[in-house]
Amino acid sequence: MNRSPIVAGQFYPGSAATLSKQVAGYLGPAAAESAGQTILAMVPHAGYIYSGPVCGKTLGAANLADVILLLGPNHTGRGKRLAVWPDGAWSIPGCELAVDAETADALLRAEPGLVADYAAHLGEHSLEVILPFLCAKNPKTRIIPLCVSERDPATLAAVGAGIARTLKDRGVPASIVVSSDMSHYISHEAAKQLDAMALERITALDPDGLYQTVGEQGISMCGVLPMTLGLHIAIGLGATSAEIIAYATSGETSGDFSQVVGYAGALIS
């Protein structure tokens, strides 16, 4: 089954030419790709006027594999808690990325916590917003989209370990891209302070600490569940270091620093 875009013309330009030019502009100022392969990249998914620079700088510096496991939150509440889009392709204006059906099938067969499910993805924007950047970097990228709303940390740890084992057993290099915004609708200064606590756990490669810190501090990081899962997978794949590439809030664009959303970009290798 193929997926058509649902937020083209809203979160990002609906014209292929305009979208390509805008994304190239965000990727253009980025640093050169890192020498080693990126195991995990975390990027935001807001409207490009707000989050595009952070996403572009982060993915521009990433050295991604041709196969990408896409992990995002479930804003709609629909579908299964660990929902894999198993086949077809995802399209955006001017580009289409094929789902790696063989890898998706291998993950579904190996890890019973994962479920083939379209419903969780059909109205969800968090992964779609990242696709234009992946298309611009490598239009031959193959994706495995996974929508994550599982809240049990033990389940996330077990599923993460299982996914890592399966990816290693297949011997096909793969990267993880996690889609997440940070704090929502608090002051700029409060967002920076709270988000720094969560980002500290990410750079420490501490998935359980991230989950606990976000919960205890009331940090409204919408992608904490996929990022917790992603960190478990990354550790299973041998990750040893993490770096925060960029951080900003919507207030720096809108001029309203009283109610902002935070955006962070991280790379793990």
Secondary structure, 3 states (H helix, E strand, C coil): CCECCCCECCCECCCHHHHHHHHHHHHCCCCCCCCCCCCEEEECCCCHHHHHHHHHHHHHHCCCCCEEEEEEECCCCCCCCEEECCCCEEEECCEEEEECHHHHHHHHHHCCCCEECCHHHHCCCCCHHHHHHHHHHCCCCEEEEEEECCCCHHHHHHHHHHHHHHHHHHCCCEEEEEECCCCEEECHHHHHHHHHHHHHHHHCCCHHHHHHHHHHHCCCCCCHHHHHHHHHHHHHCCCCCEEEEEEEECHHHHCCCCCEEEEEEEEEC
